Amino acid sequence: MPTITSGDGEIYYDVHGTGTPVMLVSGLSGTGSYWNPNLPAFAKRHQVIVHDHRGMGKSSRSRIRYSVDQMTADLLAVMDHLKIEQAHLVGHSTGGAIGQTLAATHPDRLLSLVISASWTKADRYFRRMFEARRALLTAVGAAAYVRSATIFLYPSWWINQNIGLLEDREKGTVAAFPPAEIVASRIDAILEFDRTADLPKLKIPTLMICAKDDILTPPYFSRELAALIPGAELVELARGGHCASETNTEEFNSAVLGFIARHSWT
C-alpha cells in the first residue's frame, strides 16, 4: 500500500496513467476513491494522483485539530514525495478549499486550478448546513450521518436511479468510518476556512465548475469565486447536485479536461 510520511501521519496515495500530473483532491469524505468514475478518462491523458486525506480512508487516523492548511501541507508532502514540481489540481468541495490555499501559498506548484462545487467562506446557510450535519454525527452516530449525507450530495433523480449502489456504498462507509471526533474536527476546519482576501491576488489559470442544483454549496459560491479570481472561468452544469463529477460525469470530464488541455505543457 503506497504511503508517504507527512508530519506524524501516513498519507495513502495512488497513481494512474502517465503524462502531465493532475492532482484529484476529494472533499470532506476525504477518500481518493471518490474520483473512481473520472479516473479512466483522466488517466488516458495524464498522470493522475489521488490520496486519502489524513483521518480518512487508508491514511492515519490522527487525533489532531484539523485545518485546511494542514490538509494542504499533506497534499504538498505527496507532491514532494513523487517529485512533482508542478501539477494541475482539481479539487472537489473541501478539495477546492485546499486548491485555494495551495494557490495562495505555493502558486509555483500549480499549472492550473479547477475548483469544483466549493465555496469562499462559511455564510449563514453554509454554517447551518454543516452545524446540523455535525450535530447529527455527534448526537446520533455515523450511520445516520452517512445515510443523511446522500440527500445533500446527490439530486433526487440520481438517488432514485442508484439506490442499490448507494445503500451498498453506505454500508461500507459506515463499517470503515473514522472516530466521530476526527470528522467533527474536519467539519470545524471547513467552517473556519476563509481565503477570500487572497483570491484577487491569484494569477493561476482557474476554472470554477458547479451544478445548478447543488444544495450543499449552491452555485452562488462558484460565481463569487469566479468574480474574485482574476481571469477565472465558470462552467455551470444544468444538473448533477454536489457530486456532479459522478452524476454528470461526461459533461464534467469534458469541461475539466478541455480546460486542463489549454494549460498543459504540451
KAHU-V829515 format. One record per pair of residues at least 12 apart in sequence whose C-alpha atoms are under 6 Angstrom apart, sorted by sequence separation. I is the first residue (numbers start at 1). GAP is how many residues later the second one is. If there is no record, write none. Layout:
i->I gap->GAP
i->I gap->GAP
This chain:
i->208 gap->14
i->32 gap->18
i->32 gap->19
i->96 gap->19
i->32 gap->20
i->31 gap->21
i->30 gap->22
i->88 gap->22
i->96 gap->22
i->30 gap->23
i->86 gap->23
i->87 gap->23
i->88 gap->23
i->85 gap->24
i->86 gap->24
i->87 gap->24
i->88 gap->24
i->89 gap->24
i->90 gap->24
i->91 gap->24
i->92 gap->24
i->93 gap->24
i->21 gap->25
i->88 gap->25
i->91 gap->25
i->92 gap->25
i->93 gap->25
i->207 gap->25
i->209 gap->25
i->211 gap->25
i->17 gap->26
i->20 gap->26
i->21 gap->26
i->22 gap->26
i->23 gap->26
i->24 gap->26
i->30 gap->26
i->31 gap->26
i->72 gap->26
i->206 gap->26
i->207 gap->26
i->208 gap->26
i->209 gap->26
i->210 gap->26
i->211 gap->26
i->212 gap->26
i->213 gap->26
i->16 gap->27
i->19 gap->27
i->20 gap->27
i->21 gap->27
i->207 gap->27
i->209 gap->27
i->211 gap->27
i->212 gap->27
i->214 gap->27
i->18 gap->28
i->19 gap->28
i->200 gap->28
i->211 gap->28
i->213 gap->28
i->214 gap->28
i->17 gap->29
i->18 gap->29
i->199 gap->29
i->200 gap->29
i->211 gap->29
i->17 gap->30
i->199 gap->30
i->211 gap->30
i->16 gap->31
i->143 gap->31
i->16 gap->32
i->15 gap->33
i->15 gap->34
i->14 gap->35
i->14 gap->36
i->13 gap->37
i->13 gap->38
i->12 gap->39
i->12 gap->40
i->12 gap->46
i->12 gap->47
i->11 gap->48
i->10 gap->49
i->10 gap->50
i->134 gap->50
i->9 gap->51
i->152 gap->64
i->22 gap->65
i->27 gap->65
i->21 gap->66
i->22 gap->66
i->23 gap->66
i->24 gap->66
i->25 gap->66
i->26 gap->66
i->27 gap->66
i->28 gap->66
i->22 gap->67
i->27 gap->67
i->6 gap->68
i->27 gap->68
i->26 gap->69
i->122 gap->69
i->25 gap->70
i->6 gap->71
i->121 gap->72
i->121 gap->73
i->155 gap->86
i->154 gap->87
i->153 gap->89
i->153 gap->90
i->112 gap->92
i->114 gap->92
i->116 gap->92
i->112 gap->93
i->113 gap->93
i->114 gap->93
i->115 gap->93
i->116 gap->93
i->117 gap->93
i->112 gap->94
i->114 gap->94
i->116 gap->94
i->117 gap->100
i->119 gap->102
i->66 gap->119
i->66 gap->120
i->67 gap->122
i->66 gap->123
i->37 gap->209
